[in-house]
Amino acid sequence: MIELRNVSQRFASPKGWIEALHDVNLTIPPGEVFGIIGRSGAGKSTLVRTINLLTRPSEGDIVVNGRTLTSLPPGALREARREIGMIFQHFNLLSSRTVFGNVALPLELAGMKRAQIEAAVLPLLDLVGLSAQRDRYPAQISGGQKQRVGIARALASRPKVLLSDEATSALDPETTRAILELLRRINRELGLTVVLITHQMEVIKQVCDRVAVLDAGRVVEQGPVIDVFLQPRHEVTRALLGDVIAQELPPALKARVAEKLKSGGGHLLRLAFSGTGVDDPVLSETIRRFELDFNILHGQIDEIQGQAFGSLAVLAGGAPLRVAEAMTWLRERGVVVEELSHVE
């Protein structure tokens, strides 16, 4: 388990103190893939680097695997860090070392014998799909392969926690998907807890169990990924979700809907479904039961962690009382219903 308790981080600057993190509290259960997302400058990288104390927080405690890292003496802290692997955005490979040599480096530094190193490294190269590239140098392999080397190196010391700091942001979409699938497989097969820093909600959607949204050094929202997608509560979350789920109407349509709303021509609703609710004919039944007209303006069906998810923007026409009754009826059936009172 990873626990951050009242963690704050301040840095001195020519203009005074900058608060990169403010009173962050997070609990990450063992074996989970936990995402931390935010815009550039939100404090994501600072936060992940506090977990292994590469950046020591100004205030608060970091607990990993039952040990309070912020209270450990230097020797004990070095020992604790061996249980925390880390992969980086720009790979950080040594150009003078082969694929095998880069993965073996932390074991060499730990004083392990050559035969033990080979016994540890070869299965890792097989795990990440690089057995055939073991004798190549970083300049001879692709960006995705370099990141696989970084992952194998992070796993060399058999950590219980794997930290990923924007590990896919320098990769193309196809390679990103492959790396995320590898991280998920590692999570399942090795039972590792994975903390994944990203600015891409598509990454969160593909691989994470739960997510925390960071804004200006504060956690503004957190929860299971499906819940955050169904009912985002903070404007930053809504903006980030717009990259993968249409939250905004196209401009021309938005203008027409705004005119209708001004003249009392309907109710603009956002409906979100998950699980088996995606397959149920709730819209057609709502129209019949409450004698309403539904004009579907925008929407999509997707999948999050193997669970179906749907989102629709609907202009509902009918008596206000009947619309209100329909909204209540839909909510009773597990549909998230939000009335948008205006369109900017």
C-alpha positions as CSV (number, residue, x, y, z in Angstrom):
1,M,0.0,0.0,0.0
2,I,1.0,3.6,-0.7
3,E,-0.2,6.4,1.5
4,L,0.4,10.1,1.2
5,R,-0.6,12.0,4.3
6,N,-0.9,15.8,4.1
7,V,1.9,16.1,1.6
8,S,3.0,19.7,0.6
9,Q,6.0,20.8,-1.4
10,R,7.4,24.3,-1.6
11,F,10.2,25.5,-3.8
12,A,12.1,28.8,-3.5
13,S,12.1,31.1,-6.5
14,P,13.3,34.7,-7.3
15,K,9.7,35.8,-6.8
16,G,9.2,33.9,-3.5
17,W,8.0,30.5,-2.5
18,I,6.1,28.3,-5.0
19,E,3.8,25.7,-3.6
20,A,4.0,22.8,-6.0
21,L,1.8,20.5,-3.8
22,H,-0.7,21.4,-1.2
23,D,-2.0,19.0,1.5
24,V,-2.2,16.0,-0.8
25,N,-3.8,12.9,0.7
26,L,-3.9,9.6,-1.3
27,T,-4.3,6.0,-0.5
28,I,-3.3,3.4,-3.1
29,P,-4.1,-0.2,-2.3
30,P,-1.6,-3.0,-3.2
31,G,-1.9,-4.4,-6.7
32,E,-3.8,-1.4,-8.2
33,V,-3.0,0.6,-11.3
34,F,-3.5,4.2,-10.0
35,G,-3.5,7.1,-12.4
36,I,-2.5,10.7,-11.5
37,I,-3.6,13.2,-14.2
38,G,-3.4,16.9,-14.6
39,R,-2.5,19.7,-17.0
40,S,1.2,20.7,-17.4
41,G,2.4,22.4,-14.3
42,A,-0.2,20.7,-12.0
43,G,2.5,19.1,-9.9
44,K,2.2,15.5,-11.2
45,S,5.9,14.8,-11.6
46,T,6.7,16.4,-8.2
47,L,4.0,14.2,-6.7
48,V,5.3,10.9,-8.1
49,R,8.9,11.8,-7.1
50,T,7.8,12.3,-3.5
51,I,6.7,8.6,-3.4
52,N,10.3,7.4,-3.5
53,L,11.7,10.6,-1.9
54,L,13.6,11.7,-5.0
55,T,11.9,14.9,-3.9
56,R,11.5,15.1,-0.2
57,P,8.2,16.9,0.7
58,S,8.2,20.1,2.8
59,E,5.5,18.7,4.9
60,G,3.6,15.4,5.4
61,D,4.5,11.7,5.4
62,I,5.0,9.0,2.7
63,V,4.2,5.4,3.6
64,V,5.1,2.6,1.2
65,N,4.7,-1.1,2.1
66,G,4.1,-0.2,5.8
67,R,7.2,1.9,6.2
68,T,7.2,5.7,6.7
69,L,9.9,6.7,4.2
70,T,10.0,10.3,5.5
71,S,11.2,9.0,8.9
72,L,13.8,6.5,7.7
73,P,17.6,7.1,8.1
74,P,19.6,7.1,4.9
75,G,20.6,3.5,4.9
76,A,17.1,2.2,5.6
77,L,15.8,4.6,2.9
78,R,18.2,3.2,0.3
79,E,16.9,-0.3,1.2
80,A,13.3,0.8,0.9
81,R,13.9,2.4,-2.5
82,R,14.9,-1.0,-3.9
83,E,11.2,-2.0,-3.6
84,I,10.2,1.0,-5.8
85,G,11.0,0.9,-9.5
86,M,10.7,3.9,-11.8
87,I,10.3,4.5,-15.5
88,F,10.8,7.8,-17.2
89,Q,9.5,9.8,-20.2
90,H,12.9,10.0,-21.9
91,F,14.1,6.5,-21.1
92,N,17.4,7.5,-19.5
93,L,19.4,4.7,-21.1
94,L,23.2,4.6,-21.2
95,S,24.1,4.8,-24.9
96,S,27.4,2.9,-24.3
97,R,25.6,-0.1,-22.9
98,T,23.6,-2.8,-24.7
99,V,20.0,-3.6,-23.9
100,F,21.2,-6.4,-21.6
101,G,23.7,-4.0,-20.0
102,N,21.2,-1.3,-19.3
103,V,18.8,-3.8,-17.6
104,A,21.7,-5.3,-15.6
105,L,23.0,-2.0,-14.4
106,P,21.1,-1.8,-11.0
107,L,22.0,-5.4,-10.2
108,E,25.7,-4.6,-10.9
109,L,25.5,-1.6,-8.7
110,A,24.0,-3.8,-6.0
111,G,27.0,-6.1,-6.2
112,M,25.3,-9.1,-7.7
113,K,27.4,-11.8,-9.4
114,R,27.4,-12.3,-13.1
115,A,25.6,-15.6,-13.2
116,Q,22.9,-14.2,-10.9
117,I,22.5,-11.1,-13.1
118,E,22.1,-13.2,-16.2
119,A,19.5,-15.4,-14.4
120,A,17.6,-12.2,-13.4
121,V,17.9,-10.2,-16.7
122,L,17.1,-12.8,-19.3
123,P,13.5,-13.5,-18.0
124,L,12.9,-9.8,-17.9
125,L,14.0,-9.3,-21.5
126,D,11.6,-12.1,-22.4
127,L,8.8,-10.5,-20.4
128,V,9.1,-7.2,-22.3
129,G,9.7,-8.8,-25.7
130,L,13.3,-7.9,-26.2
131,S,15.2,-11.2,-26.0
132,A,16.2,-10.8,-29.7
133,Q,17.6,-7.3,-29.0
134,R,19.7,-8.1,-26.0
135,D,23.0,-7.2,-27.7
136,R,21.8,-4.1,-29.5
137,Y,22.6,-0.5,-28.3
138,P,19.9,2.2,-27.6
139,A,20.7,3.9,-31.0
140,Q,19.8,0.7,-32.8
141,I,16.3,0.2,-31.3
142,S,13.0,2.1,-31.6
143,G,11.4,4.5,-29.0
144,G,9.0,1.8,-27.9
145,Q,11.8,-0.7,-27.5
146,K,13.8,1.8,-25.5
147,Q,10.8,2.2,-23.1
148,R,10.6,-1.6,-22.8
149,V,14.3,-1.5,-21.8
150,G,13.4,1.1,-19.1
151,I,10.6,-1.1,-17.8
152,A,12.8,-4.2,-17.6
153,R,15.5,-2.1,-15.8
154,A,12.9,-0.8,-13.3
155,L,11.8,-4.4,-12.6
156,A,15.4,-5.8,-12.2
157,S,15.5,-5.3,-8.4
158,R,12.1,-7.0,-8.0
159,P,10.2,-4.0,-6.8
160,K,6.7,-4.1,-5.2
161,V,5.8,-0.6,-6.6
162,L,6.4,0.7,-10.1
163,L,6.3,4.5,-10.8
164,S,5.7,5.7,-14.3
165,D,6.4,9.4,-15.0
166,E,4.8,10.2,-18.4
167,A,6.3,7.0,-19.7
168,T,4.2,7.1,-23.0
169,S,4.0,10.8,-23.8
170,A,7.0,10.6,-26.2
171,L,5.5,7.7,-28.1
172,D,3.1,7.4,-31.0
173,P,-0.4,6.1,-30.3
174,E,0.1,2.5,-31.4
175,T,3.3,2.2,-29.4
176,T,1.6,3.8,-26.4
177,R,-1.2,1.2,-26.5
178,A,1.4,-1.6,-26.6
179,I,3.4,-0.2,-23.6
180,L,0.2,0.3,-21.6
181,E,-0.9,-3.3,-22.3
182,L,2.6,-4.4,-21.1
183,L,2.3,-2.4,-17.9
184,R,-1.2,-3.9,-17.3
185,R,0.2,-7.4,-17.9
186,I,3.1,-6.8,-15.5
187,N,0.6,-5.5,-12.9
188,R,-1.5,-8.7,-13.2
189,E,1.3,-11.3,-13.5
190,L,3.7,-9.8,-11.0
191,G,1.1,-8.3,-8.6
192,L,2.9,-4.9,-8.7
193,T,1.3,-1.7,-7.6
194,V,1.6,0.8,-10.5
195,V,1.4,4.6,-10.1
196,L,1.0,6.2,-13.5
197,I,1.5,9.9,-14.2
198,T,0.0,11.3,-17.3
199,H,-1.7,14.3,-18.9
200,Q,-3.7,12.1,-21.3
201,M,-7.1,10.8,-20.2
202,E,-6.9,8.1,-22.9
203,V,-4.1,6.6,-20.9
204,I,-6.2,6.6,-17.8
205,K,-9.1,5.0,-19.7
206,Q,-7.1,2.2,-21.0
207,V,-5.1,1.0,-18.0
208,C,-6.0,2.5,-14.6
209,D,-8.3,1.2,-11.9
210,R,-8.6,4.5,-10.1
211,V,-7.6,8.1,-10.8
212,A,-6.7,11.3,-9.0
213,V,-7.1,14.6,-10.8
214,L,-4.4,17.2,-9.8
215,D,-4.8,20.9,-10.4
216,A,-2.3,23.6,-9.1
217,G,-0.9,21.1,-6.6
218,R,-4.2,20.0,-5.2
219,V,-6.2,16.8,-5.6
220,V,-9.5,18.1,-6.9
221,E,-11.2,14.8,-7.7
222,Q,-10.5,11.1,-7.2
223,G,-12.2,7.8,-7.5
224,P,-12.7,4.7,-9.7
225,V,-12.1,5.5,-13.3
226,I,-15.6,4.5,-14.4
227,D,-17.2,6.8,-11.8
228,V,-15.1,9.8,-12.7
229,F,-16.0,9.3,-16.4
230,L,-19.7,8.9,-15.6
231,Q,-19.9,11.9,-13.3
232,P,-17.0,14.3,-13.4
233,R,-17.4,17.0,-10.7
234,H,-14.5,19.4,-11.4
235,E,-14.1,21.6,-14.4
236,V,-10.5,20.4,-14.9
237,T,-11.7,16.8,-15.0
238,R,-14.4,17.8,-17.6
239,A,-11.8,19.5,-19.7
240,L,-9.5,16.5,-19.6
241,L,-12.3,14.1,-20.4
242,G,-13.1,16.2,-23.5
243,D,-10.1,14.5,-25.2
244,V,-11.7,11.1,-25.1
245,I,-15.4,11.7,-24.5
246,A,-17.3,14.5,-26.3
247,Q,-18.3,16.9,-23.6
248,E,-18.9,19.9,-25.9
249,L,-21.4,20.3,-28.7
250,P,-20.0,21.3,-32.1
251,P,-20.0,25.2,-32.4
252,A,-22.8,25.5,-35.0
253,L,-25.0,23.1,-33.1
254,K,-24.2,24.8,-29.8
255,A,-25.5,28.1,-31.2
256,R,-28.8,26.6,-32.4
257,V,-29.3,24.9,-29.1
258,A,-28.6,28.1,-27.1
259,E,-31.3,29.9,-29.1
260,K,-33.8,27.2,-28.4
261,L,-33.0,27.2,-24.7
262,K,-33.4,31.0,-24.5
263,S,-36.9,30.7,-26.0
264,G,-37.9,27.9,-23.6
265,G,-37.7,25.3,-26.4
266,G,-36.6,22.3,-24.4
267,H,-34.3,21.0,-21.7
268,L,-30.6,20.1,-22.5
269,L,-29.7,16.9,-20.7
270,R,-26.4,15.0,-20.4
271,L,-27.0,11.3,-19.9
272,A,-24.3,8.8,-19.0
273,F,-24.7,5.0,-18.8
274,S,-22.5,2.2,-17.8
275,G,-22.5,-1.6,-17.7
276,T,-25.6,-3.3,-18.9
277,G,-27.5,0.0,-18.9
278,V,-25.8,0.7,-22.3
279,D,-27.8,-2.2,-23.8
280,D,-31.2,-1.3,-22.2
281,P,-33.7,0.6,-24.3
282,V,-34.2,3.3,-21.6
283,L,-34.5,6.2,-24.0
284,S,-37.3,4.8,-26.1
285,E,-39.1,3.7,-22.9
286,T,-38.7,7.2,-21.4
287,I,-40.2,8.8,-24.5
288,R,-43.2,6.5,-24.4
289,R,-43.8,6.6,-20.7
290,F,-43.5,10.4,-20.3
291,E,-44.7,11.5,-23.7
292,L,-41.5,13.4,-24.5
293,D,-39.6,14.2,-27.7
294,F,-35.8,13.4,-27.5
295,N,-33.5,14.9,-30.0
296,I,-30.1,13.2,-29.6
297,L,-27.5,15.9,-30.3
298,H,-24.2,14.2,-29.6
299,G,-22.9,11.0,-28.1
300,Q,-20.8,7.9,-28.2
301,I,-20.4,4.4,-26.8
302,D,-17.0,3.3,-25.5
303,E,-15.4,0.9,-23.1
304,I,-13.5,1.6,-19.9
305,Q,-11.6,-1.3,-18.3
306,G,-13.8,-3.8,-20.0
307,Q,-17.0,-2.1,-18.9
308,A,-19.4,-0.5,-21.5
309,F,-19.9,3.2,-21.2
310,G,-22.1,5.6,-23.0
311,S,-22.6,9.4,-23.0
312,L,-25.3,11.4,-24.8
313,A,-26.4,15.0,-25.1
314,V,-30.2,15.2,-25.5
315,L,-32.6,18.0,-26.1
316,A,-35.8,16.9,-24.3
317,G,-39.1,18.5,-25.4
318,G,-42.3,18.3,-23.4
319,A,-44.0,19.6,-20.3
320,P,-41.5,20.6,-17.6
321,L,-43.1,18.4,-15.0
322,R,-42.9,15.4,-17.3
323,V,-39.3,16.1,-18.0
324,A,-38.6,16.3,-14.3
325,E,-40.4,13.0,-13.7
326,A,-38.4,11.4,-16.6
327,M,-35.1,12.6,-15.1
328,T,-36.0,11.0,-11.7
329,W,-37.1,7.8,-13.5
330,L,-33.8,7.6,-15.4
331,R,-31.7,8.1,-12.3
332,E,-33.6,5.3,-10.5
333,R,-32.4,3.1,-13.3
334,G,-28.7,4.0,-12.8
335,V,-28.5,6.6,-15.5
336,V,-26.5,9.7,-14.6
337,V,-28.6,12.7,-15.6
338,E,-27.4,16.3,-15.6
339,E,-29.5,19.2,-16.8
340,L,-27.4,21.8,-18.6
341,S,-29.2,25.1,-17.9
342,H,-27.3,27.0,-20.5
343,V,-24.9,26.6,-23.4
344,E,-22.0,29.1,-23.6
